Amino acid sequence: MSDPIMARTEFAAALNQICTERGIEPSAVLNSLKQALLAAFRKDYPQIYAQYEIGEETESQEELSPPQTSLSVVLDDQTGEFKIIATDPKTKKDKDITPRGFGRIAAQTAKQVILQQVREAEKSSIIDEYRSRLGELITAQVLRLDGKNVILDIGRGQGVMPPEEQIRGEFYRLNSRIAVVIADIRDTFRGESVVVSRSDPRLVTQLFAREVPEVGTGVVVIEKIARDPGVRTKVAVKSTQEGVDPVGSCVGQKGVRVQAVINELNGERVDIIQYSQDPQEFISAALSPAENLQITLNETKKTATVSVPEDQLSLAIGRSGQNVKLAAKLTGYKIKVQAGDKSTIQVTGNEEYEIDLLDLDTKTRNKLVEAGIVLLEQIMGDNLERLKEVKGIGSKTITEIKNKLATYQQSDSPEESQSDESNSQSDTIDTSTPQDSSSMTDPSK
């Protein structure tokens, strides 16, 4: 902090005290105050001000010409009063042109400026505090809704949760308390704001750190995480200490630990798998609960072709391709799943919309997105023929889309829905069941 104001007046003493307590630069307040006083002088005493023709402006004074004089605000060391001084640059002579009654204006202006500086300093202090806490888990209280944004009490200030940081389908009741992660500091038209999130993967990481002591102490490490917020998350874990089962530690006895995380996420499914540096083992674990997988890798292109038995195809792919999509995102490999020559699906993990699962050419895909067609149901049945209304989509393109859709529907059979439901408990809570553990690497081996 800069040196305090040296004037021996009650005003200077009070200003120095406020600046010290609030962590504000006295010189910054004084410069702001001088600028505000000059603006007030210009507004309230236009006749006196009109005697001078305005020239260039500097930080705390205004150069005036002609005559070649300048106006400045000076703090009297003895009385603590602010004075308007006109200076002749040639003779260096100063003239006090402070009008009568200006002291009252100065007092009001000083109060407003100091309060504004205090508010800005406090907000800056709060922003700096939360900037150092990015990624931290906190419990926040819902205060109000601002359009689609949720405003929350986060302790020292307020945080905003925009739509993209919310979980689809969640409803936030006023005064309810929810777990969020401090995600970002963003510039808005109101200044910098603290952004909190429930869709950020770091929320899951921090919840496990809270619920699982081994994760909190670093004995078990969450190596990678892939998340479809509100629906499903895959977490790859490893142990840094011999003899510690990372998957079992995160699941807990009778699934109590992972269930606590699931409850905080309002029922979002959580798959916990063993991390491996061996790509084949890792991809196999990531595609669980599917079993008996044959994986062919191209490590240069980071692609993997996975052959599965027909009765495991729907489990490997998941509903709407969700399982394989999360596996691709988790492993960093572009994964192609196939069962013989009948059904195939290929994903990268970066698919933004459901229609991306069809692997359409870029031009067709972009035409559909521009028309607001992003869900598979929008191109099924009678909706398929309505694609002719989309600019740039003709009969040939519709046939190609129809063929891609048929291939996808063949791989995403109704069998998956039943299998998925029957295995939901083992997938989300008890990941140590025989079906799930067979796709994991035993650390003792």
C-alpha positions in Angstrom: 0.0 0.0 0.0 1.2 3.5 -0.8 2.1 6.1 1.9 -0.8 7.6 3.8 -2.0 11.2 3.2 0.3 13.5 5.3 -2.2 16.3 5.8 -2.8 16.7 9.6 -6.6 17.0 9.5 -9.5 15.0 10.7 -10.5 14.2 7.1 -7.0 12.9 6.3 -6.9 10.9 9.5 -10.3 9.4 8.8 -9.4 8.6 5.2 -6.1 7.0 6.2 -7.9 4.8 8.7 -10.6 3.7 6.3 -8.0 2.9 3.7 -5.9 0.9 6.1 -8.9 -1.1 7.4 -10.2 -1.8 3.9 -6.9 -2.4 2.1 -7.4 0.6 -0.2 -4.7 2.8 -1.6 -5.1 6.3 -0.1 -3.6 7.9 -3.3 -6.1 6.1 -5.5 -9.0 7.4 -3.4 -7.6 10.9 -3.4 -7.1 11.0 -7.2 -10.7 9.7 -7.7 -12.0 12.3 -5.3 -10.2 15.1 -7.1 -11.6 14.0 -10.5 -15.1 13.8 -9.0 -14.7 17.3 -7.5 -13.6 18.8 -10.8 -16.6 17.2 -12.5 -18.9 18.6 -9.7 -17.4 22.1 -10.1 -18.0 21.9 -13.9 -21.6 20.9 -13.4 -22.6 23.2 -10.5 -20.6 26.3 -11.4 -20.7 26.5 -15.2 -20.4 30.3 -15.3 -17.0 30.2 -13.5 -15.9 27.2 -15.5 -17.0 28.9 -18.7 -14.3 31.6 -18.2 -11.9 28.9 -19.3 -11.7 27.0 -22.6 -11.2 23.3 -22.1 -8.1 21.7 -23.4 -6.6 18.2 -22.7 -7.4 16.2 -19.6 -5.0 14.4 -17.4 -5.6 12.1 -14.5 -6.3 14.7 -11.8 -6.5 18.0 -13.6 -7.7 19.5 -16.8 -5.4 21.6 -19.0 -7.2 24.7 -20.2 -6.5 27.2 -23.0 -6.7 30.1 -23.7 -5.7 31.5 -21.4 -3.0 28.8 -20.8 -4.1 27.9 -17.4 -5.0 24.7 -15.6 -7.5 23.7 -13.0 -6.6 21.3 -10.2 -8.0 20.3 -6.9 -5.8 20.8 -3.8 -6.3 19.4 -0.3 -5.4 22.1 2.2 -2.9 20.7 4.8 -4.1 22.9 7.6 -7.9 23.0 7.2 -8.6 19.8 5.3 -10.6 21.7 2.8 -10.6 21.0 -0.9 -9.9 24.0 -3.1 -10.2 24.7 -6.8 -6.9 26.2 -8.0 -6.3 27.9 -11.4 -2.6 27.9 -12.3 -0.8 30.0 -14.9 1.8 27.8 -16.5 4.0 30.8 -17.5 4.1 32.6 -14.2 3.4 29.4 -12.1 1.1 31.6 -10.0 -1.9 29.9 -8.4 -5.3 31.5 -7.9 -7.9 30.1 -5.6 -11.2 30.2 -7.5 -13.2 28.0 -5.0 -16.8 29.3 -5.0 -18.7 29.8 -1.8 -20.7 26.8 -0.7 -18.3 24.4 -2.5 -17.4 22.8 0.8 -20.9 21.2 1.1 -20.5 19.8 -2.4 -17.0 18.6 -1.6 -18.3 16.8 1.5 -21.1 15.0 -0.4 -18.8 14.1 -3.2 -16.1 12.8 -0.8 -18.7 10.6 0.9 -19.9 9.1 -2.4 -16.4 8.5 -3.7 -15.1 6.9 -0.5 -18.2 4.6 -0.3 -17.8 3.6 -3.9 -14.1 2.9 -3.4 -14.8 0.8 -0.3 -17.4 -1.2 -2.2 -15.1 -1.8 -5.1 -12.2 -2.7 -2.7 -14.4 -5.2 -0.8 -15.6 -6.8 -4.1 -12.1 -7.0 -5.4 -11.0 -8.7 -2.1 -13.8 -11.2 -2.3 -13.1 -11.9 -6.0 -9.3 -12.5 -5.2 -10.3 -14.8 -2.4 -12.5 -17.0 -4.6 -10.0 -16.9 -7.4 -7.5 -18.6 -5.1 -10.2 -21.2 -4.3 -11.1 -22.3 -7.8 -12.1 -26.0 -7.8 -13.1 -26.0 -4.2 -16.3 -27.7 -3.0 -18.7 -25.5 -1.0 -22.2 -25.6 0.2 -24.3 -22.7 -1.1 -27.8 -21.5 -0.5 -30.1 -20.6 -3.3 -31.1 -16.9 -3.0 -33.1 -16.2 -6.1 -33.4 -16.8 -9.9 -32.2 -14.2 -12.3 -33.6 -15.2 -15.6 -32.0 -18.6 -16.3 -29.2 -17.9 -13.8 -29.3 -19.2 -10.2 -27.9 -16.7 -7.6 -26.5 -18.3 -4.5 -25.0 -17.2 -1.2 -21.5 -18.6 -1.1 -20.3 -17.1 2.1 -18.5 -13.7 1.7 -20.5 -12.9 -1.4 -22.8 -14.2 -4.0 -22.1 -16.6 -6.8 -23.9 -17.2 -10.1 -24.7 -20.5 -11.7 -25.5 -20.0 -15.4 -27.5 -22.6 -17.3 -24.4 -24.3 -18.8 -23.2 -25.0 -15.2 -26.5 -26.5 -14.1 -27.6 -30.1 -14.3 -30.4 -30.8 -16.8 -33.6 -31.5 -15.1 -32.6 -30.2 -11.6 -34.9 -27.7 -9.9 -33.4 -25.3 -7.4 -35.8 -24.3 -4.6 -35.3 -20.9 -2.8 -33.3 -21.2 0.4 -32.3 -24.8 -0.4 -28.6 -25.7 0.2 -26.7 -27.5 -2.5 -23.1 -28.7 -3.1 -21.3 -26.7 -5.8 -17.8 -26.2 -7.0 -16.2 -22.8 -7.5 -15.7 -23.0 -11.2 -14.5 -19.7 -12.6 -14.2 -15.9 -12.3 -15.9 -14.3 -15.3 -16.2 -10.8 -16.6 -19.8 -9.6 -16.9 -21.4 -6.2 -17.6 -21.6 -5.9 -13.8 -17.9 -6.6 -13.4 -16.3 -9.8 -12.3 -18.5 -12.5 -10.9 -17.9 -15.8 -9.1 -19.2 -18.7 -11.2 -20.2 -21.9 -9.4 -21.1 -25.2 -11.0 -22.9 -28.5 -10.5 -22.0 -29.8 -14.0 -18.2 -29.5 -13.6 -16.4 -32.8 -13.3 -14.4 -31.3 -10.4 -17.6 -31.5 -8.4 -17.5 -35.3 -8.5 -13.8 -35.3 -7.7 -14.3 -33.0 -4.6 -17.3 -35.1 -3.4 -15.2 -38.2 -3.4 -12.4 -36.3 -1.6 -15.0 -35.4 1.1 -16.6 -38.9 1.4 -13.6 -41.1 0.9 -10.7 -40.5 3.3 -8.2 -42.3 1.0 -9.0 -39.8 -1.8 -8.7 -36.9 0.6 -5.3 -37.9 1.8 -4.0 -38.9 -1.6 -3.7 -42.6 -1.0 -6.3 -43.1 -3.8 -6.0 -40.8 -6.8 -8.8 -40.0 -9.3 -6.7 -40.2 -12.4 -9.4 -39.4 -15.0 -13.1 -38.6 -15.0 -15.7 -38.4 -17.8 -19.2 -37.0 -17.0 -22.6 -36.6 -18.6 -24.0 -34.3 -15.9 -27.2 -35.5 -14.3 -27.0 -38.9 -16.1 -23.8 -40.8 -15.7 -20.1 -40.4 -14.7 -17.2 -42.7 -15.1 -14.3 -42.3 -12.6 -10.9 -44.0 -13.1 -8.9 -44.4 -9.9 -5.6 -45.8 -8.8 -3.7 -46.4 -5.6 -0.4 -44.8 -4.6 0.0 -47.2 -1.7 0.5 -51.0 -2.0 -2.3 -53.1 -0.6 -5.0 -50.5 -1.0 -7.9 -51.3 -3.3 -8.8 -48.0 -5.0 -12.1 -49.2 -6.4 -13.2 -50.8 -3.1 -12.1 -47.7 -1.1 -14.3 -45.4 -3.3 -17.3 -47.8 -3.2 -17.2 -48.4 0.5 -18.8 -51.1 2.6 -22.1 -52.0 1.0 -21.6 -49.0 -1.4 -22.1 -46.4 1.4 -19.4 -44.1 0.1 -20.3 -43.9 -3.5 -24.0 -43.7 -2.6 -23.3 -40.6 -0.6 -21.8 -39.1 -3.8 -24.8 -40.2 -5.8 -27.2 -38.7 -3.4 -25.4 -35.3 -3.7 -25.7 -35.6 -7.4 -29.5 -36.4 -7.2 -29.2 -40.0 -8.4 -26.6 -39.5 -11.2 -25.0 -42.9 -11.9 -21.4 -43.3 -11.0 -19.1 -46.0 -12.4 -15.8 -46.5 -10.6 -13.1 -48.4 -12.6 -9.5 -49.3 -12.1 -7.1 -47.0 -14.0 -4.4 -48.6 -16.1 -1.6 -47.3 -18.2 -2.2 -50.3 -20.5 -4.6 -48.9 -23.1 -6.3 -52.2 -23.7 -6.9 -52.9 -20.1 -8.1 -49.3 -19.6 -10.5 -49.4 -22.5 -11.9 -52.7 -21.4 -12.5 -51.4 -17.9 -14.0 -48.2 -19.3 -16.6 -50.2 -21.4 -17.8 -52.2 -18.4 -20.3 -53.7 -17.7 -19.7 -55.3 -21.1 -17.5 -58.4 -21.0 -15.4 -60.6 -23.3 -14.1 -57.7 -25.4 -11.5 -58.1 -28.1 -9.7 -54.8 -28.6 -7.5 -53.8 -31.6 -5.5 -50.6 -31.1 -3.9 -48.0 -33.3 -1.8 -46.0 -30.8 -0.5 -43.7 -33.5 -4.0 -42.5 -34.5 -5.4 -43.1 -30.9 -8.2 -45.4 -32.3 -9.6 -48.6 -30.9 -11.8 -51.2 -32.6 -13.7 -53.2 -30.0 -15.4 -56.5 -31.1 -18.0 -57.7 -28.6 -20.4 -60.7 -28.5 -23.9 -59.8 -29.8 -25.4 -60.2 -26.3 -22.9 -57.7 -25.0 -23.3 -55.1 -27.7 -26.0 -53.1 -26.1 -24.2 -53.0 -22.8 -21.0 -51.8 -24.4 -22.8 -49.0 -26.3 -25.2 -48.0 -23.7 -28.5 -46.1 -24.0 -28.1 -43.5 -26.8 -24.4 -44.4 -27.0 -23.7 -43.1 -23.6 -21.5 -45.9 -22.3 -19.1 -45.9 -25.2 -19.1 -42.1 -25.4 -18.0 -41.7 -21.8 -15.4 -44.5 -22.3 -14.0 -42.6 -25.3 -13.8 -39.4 -23.3 -12.2 -41.2 -20.4 -9.5 -43.0 -22.3 -8.9 -40.4 -25.0 -9.3 -43.0 -27.8 -11.7 -42.9 -30.7 -13.6 -46.2 -30.1 -15.4 -48.2 -32.7 -17.7 -51.0 -31.3 -18.9 -53.8 -33.5 -20.5 -57.2 -33.2 -19.6 -59.2 -36.4 -20.7 -57.2 -39.4 -24.2 -56.4 -38.2 -23.9 -53.4 -35.9 -21.3 -50.7 -35.5 -21.0 -47.4 -33.7 -18.0 -45.1 -33.6 -17.5 -42.2 -31.2 -14.7 -39.9 -30.1 -16.1 -38.8 -26.7 -16.5 -35.2 -28.0 -20.0 -35.6 -29.5 -22.0 -32.5 -28.7 -25.4 -33.7 -29.8 -27.2 -37.0 -30.2 -27.1 -36.8 -34.0 -23.3 -36.8 -33.7 -23.6 -40.5 -32.9 -24.6 -41.1 -36.5 -21.2 -40.0 -37.8 -22.8 -37.8 -40.5 -20.5 -35.8 -42.8 -19.7 -32.3 -41.4 -21.8 -30.4 -43.9 -25.0 -32.4 -43.3 -24.4 -32.4 -39.5 -24.0 -28.6 -39.5 -27.2 -28.1 -41.6 -29.2 -30.1 -39.1 -27.7 -28.2 -36.1 -28.4 -24.9 -37.8 -32.1 -26.0 -38.2 -32.3 -26.9 -34.5 -32.3 -30.6 -35.2 -30.0 -32.2 -32.6 -31.9 -35.1 -31.2 -32.4 -38.5 -32.8 -36.1 -38.5 -32.2 -36.3 -35.4 -34.5 -35.2 -37.5 -37.5 -37.2 -40.7 -36.7 -40.4 -41.8 -38.3 -42.4 -39.2 -40.0 -39.9 -36.5 -39.0 -37.4 -38.0 -41.5 -39.4 -36.8 -44.5 -39.8 -33.3 -43.0 -36.0 -32.9 -43.4 -36.8 -31.8 -47.0 -37.9 -28.5 -45.5 -34.3 -28.0 -44.2 -32.3 -25.8 -46.6 -29.5 -27.8 -48.2 -31.0 -31.2 -47.3 -32.2 -33.2 -50.4 -33.5 -36.7 -51.1 -30.0 -38.2 -51.4 -28.9 -36.8 -48.1 -32.1 -38.0 -46.4 -31.4 -41.5 -47.7 -27.9 -41.4 -46.3 -29.3 -40.2 -42.9 -31.9 -43.0 -43.0 -29.2 -45.6 -43.6 -27.0 -44.2 -40.8 -30.0 -44.1 -38.4 -30.9 -47.7 -39.3 -27.4 -48.9 -38.5 -27.4 -47.0 -35.2 -30.8 -48.3 -34.2 -29.7 -51.8 -34.9 -26.8 -51.4 -32.4 -28.9 -49.5 -29.9 -31.5 -52.3 -29.5 -34.3 -52.5 -26.9 -32.3 -55.3 -25.1 -30.0 -52.6 -23.7 -32.8 -50.9 -21.8 -33.6 -54.1 -19.9 -30.0 -55.1 -19.4 -29.1 -51.6 -18.3 -31.9 -51.5 -15.8 -31.1 -54.9 -14.4 -27.5 -53.9 -13.9 -28.1 -50.3 -12.7 -27.3 -51.2 -9.0 -24.0 -52.9 -9.8 -23.0 -50.1 -12.2 -23.6 -47.3 -9.8 -23.1 -48.6 -6.3 -21.5 -52.0 -6.0 -18.8 -51.9 -8.7 -17.1 -54.9 -7.1 -19.8 -57.3 -8.3 -18.5 -60.2 -10.5 -20.0 -58.6 -13.6 -18.2 -55.3 -13.1 -15.0 -56.5 -11.5 -14.2 -58.8 -14.4 -13.5 -55.7 -16.5 -11.2 -54.3 -13.9 -7.5 -54.8 -13.3 -6.7 -56.4 -9.9 -3.9 -54.3 -8.4 -2.5 -57.4 -6.7 -1.8 -59.1 -9.9 
